[in-house]
Amino acid sequence: MDDSKTKTTRRSLLTTGSLGIAAAATAGLGAASAADAAAPSTGACGGMTRERYMEYVTLFNANDPRFIEWYHPDVELELSGQTIKGDKAIRDFYKEVKAHIREKVEITHFVSDATGIAGVMPTEFRVYKDWPKPNFFNRDLKAGEVMRTITFGLYWVEDGKFRQIRAARYRQVNDWRMEG
């Protein structure tokens, strides 16, 4: 008997519609886009549910200082070629950034497994207060300038907190430009 005709491959399962969805869930991929129906709320990623992650995003976008509660004390954030170590260092970094910029993150694709979370994150940076060099963006920023990017974010979660974060810019939608 020819095994190639009867053998079911992961690829064939993933490309056959609803059976592919079941196979992906069984494989632990847990993929869901924001446009999909909500993922089951019982699934946790290293001790963090999708709902809890979205609470973090809401607080982060609102510049609510409680967003830091999602970070492990020894977290490492790798961002644009630099590493920021510790929850207090990340808090201080964002305190400076958010004193000049409103950063709005959306989650358009969410993937999780037992160890963490990955997401596609269109992000808008809107300057509301001039920010001369030196700064994180390495250029003078003027109130009214806006930059939009799409970022991939990887979050390793330990005991319900971010233990390591890697953020990489996938696409620059628009460079800094004046808007209203």
VMD Tcl script that draws the C-alpha trace (Angstrom):
set ca {
  {0.00 0.00 0.00}
  {1.28 3.49 -0.89}
  {1.62 5.53 2.34}
  {1.75 8.81 0.40}
  {-1.93 8.41 -0.50}
  {-3.20 7.50 2.96}
  {-0.77 9.36 5.21}
  {-2.22 12.56 6.62}
  {0.35 15.32 6.94}
  {0.22 18.38 9.15}
  {0.18 20.50 5.98}
  {-2.86 18.69 4.58}
  {-4.69 19.08 7.88}
  {-3.93 22.79 8.06}
  {-5.14 23.41 4.53}
  {-8.50 21.60 4.75}
  {-10.66 24.26 6.36}
  {-12.32 23.46 9.68}
  {-10.30 20.30 10.10}
  {-7.22 22.53 9.74}
  {-8.47 24.74 12.55}
  {-8.92 21.73 14.82}
  {-5.45 20.49 13.90}
  {-3.92 23.88 14.63}
  {-5.60 23.97 18.03}
  {-4.42 20.44 18.76}
  {-0.90 21.43 17.71}
  {-1.02 24.18 20.34}
  {-0.85 27.07 17.92}
  {-3.88 28.88 19.35}
  {-3.98 31.42 16.50}
  {-6.75 33.99 16.31}
  {-7.10 37.35 14.62}
  {-8.92 40.30 16.11}
  {-11.59 39.88 13.44}
  {-12.25 36.27 14.46}
  {-14.75 35.33 17.11}
  {-13.13 35.66 20.52}
  {-10.72 32.92 21.45}
  {-11.76 30.77 24.38}
  {-11.14 32.74 27.56}
  {-9.96 29.67 29.43}
  {-6.70 29.35 27.49}
  {-3.74 30.81 29.34}
  {-0.31 31.69 28.02}
  {2.26 31.17 30.74}
  {-0.41 32.06 33.25}
  {-1.90 35.00 31.31}
  {-5.21 34.83 29.46}
  {-5.88 36.71 26.25}
  {-8.34 38.90 28.15}
  {-5.67 39.81 30.70}
  {-3.24 40.63 27.88}
  {-5.83 42.94 26.31}
  {-6.28 44.65 29.71}
  {-2.55 45.38 29.58}
  {-2.84 46.85 26.06}
  {-5.72 49.08 27.19}
  {-3.72 50.38 30.18}
  {-0.59 50.84 28.04}
  {-2.51 52.87 25.44}
  {-4.06 55.02 28.17}
  {-0.63 55.60 29.74}
  {-2.04 54.22 32.96}
  {0.96 53.49 35.23}
  {-0.65 50.19 36.25}
  {0.53 48.67 32.94}
  {3.86 48.02 34.68}
  {2.14 45.40 36.89}
  {2.21 43.04 33.88}
  {6.04 43.00 33.92}
  {8.15 40.51 35.87}
  {10.67 42.39 38.10}
  {13.53 40.90 36.03}
  {11.92 41.43 32.61}
  {14.08 42.18 29.59}
  {12.68 44.29 26.76}
  {14.57 44.11 23.46}
  {13.54 47.10 21.39}
  {15.24 48.60 18.32}
  {18.67 47.19 19.07}
  {18.73 47.95 22.76}
  {17.82 45.93 25.83}
  {16.05 47.47 28.81}
  {16.37 45.33 31.93}
  {13.92 45.34 34.82}
  {10.37 46.55 35.30}
  {11.51 49.85 36.85}
  {13.82 50.61 33.91}
  {10.95 49.93 31.49}
  {8.66 52.15 33.56}
  {11.26 54.95 33.45}
  {11.78 54.49 29.70}
  {8.07 54.78 28.95}
  {7.67 57.68 31.39}
  {10.08 59.66 29.20}
  {8.54 58.53 25.90}
  {4.96 59.09 27.00}
  {5.80 62.56 28.32}
  {6.06 63.53 24.63}
  {4.25 60.89 22.58}
  {0.85 59.21 22.65}
  {1.48 55.64 21.58}
  {-1.52 53.61 20.46}
  {-1.06 49.88 19.95}
  {-3.63 47.62 18.27}
  {-3.52 43.84 18.20}
  {-4.59 42.54 14.80}
  {-3.29 39.00 15.21}
  {-2.80 37.08 18.47}
  {-1.02 33.75 18.82}
  {-0.27 31.98 22.08}
  {0.97 28.77 23.56}
  {1.84 27.60 27.07}
  {5.00 29.75 27.17}
  {3.84 33.08 25.83}
  {2.25 35.36 23.29}
  {3.03 36.70 19.83}
  {1.16 39.48 18.12}
  {1.00 41.71 15.09}
  {0.73 45.28 16.34}
  {-0.04 48.28 14.16}
  {1.19 51.21 16.25}
  {0.76 54.95 16.00}
  {3.20 57.39 17.63}
  {1.73 60.89 17.89}
  {3.94 63.69 19.28}
  {2.00 66.09 21.50}
  {5.01 67.87 23.04}
  {8.25 68.79 21.26}
  {11.07 66.38 22.10}
  {14.56 67.51 21.09}
  {17.50 65.15 20.62}
  {18.83 63.17 22.32}
  {15.83 60.87 22.52}
  {14.91 57.29 21.68}
  {14.05 58.19 18.07}
  {17.40 59.98 17.56}
  {15.87 63.07 15.95}
  {14.12 66.24 17.01}
  {10.39 65.60 17.23}
  {7.79 68.34 16.89}
  {4.25 68.39 18.28}
  {1.87 67.24 15.54}
  {4.25 64.72 13.97}
  {2.95 61.17 13.56}
  {4.66 57.89 12.65}
  {2.90 54.58 12.05}
  {4.48 51.14 12.08}
  {3.56 47.50 12.16}
  {5.49 45.61 14.80}
  {5.82 41.94 15.68}
  {5.88 41.41 19.44}
  {7.00 38.27 21.23}
  {6.25 37.93 24.93}
  {7.60 35.13 27.11}
  {5.24 34.85 30.07}
  {6.21 33.43 33.45}
  {3.80 33.24 36.38}
  {1.37 35.53 34.57}
  {3.94 38.30 33.91}
  {6.08 39.30 30.95}
  {9.54 37.83 31.54}
  {11.06 38.71 28.17}
  {9.77 40.86 25.32}
  {11.16 41.19 21.82}
  {9.67 43.80 19.53}
  {10.70 44.11 15.89}
  {9.42 46.57 13.33}
  {7.99 44.69 10.39}
  {6.88 47.65 8.30}
  {6.96 51.39 8.52}
  {3.55 52.55 7.30}
  {4.65 56.18 7.32}
  {7.72 57.97 8.62}
  {7.38 61.00 10.87}
  {5.17 63.60 9.20}
  {3.07 66.52 10.35}
  {-0.62 65.80 10.78}
  {-3.06 68.31 12.23}
}
mol new
graphics top color blue
foreach p $ca { graphics top sphere $p radius 0.5 }
foreach p [lrange $ca 0 end-1] q [lrange $ca 1 end] { graphics top cylinder $p $q radius 0.2 }
display resetview
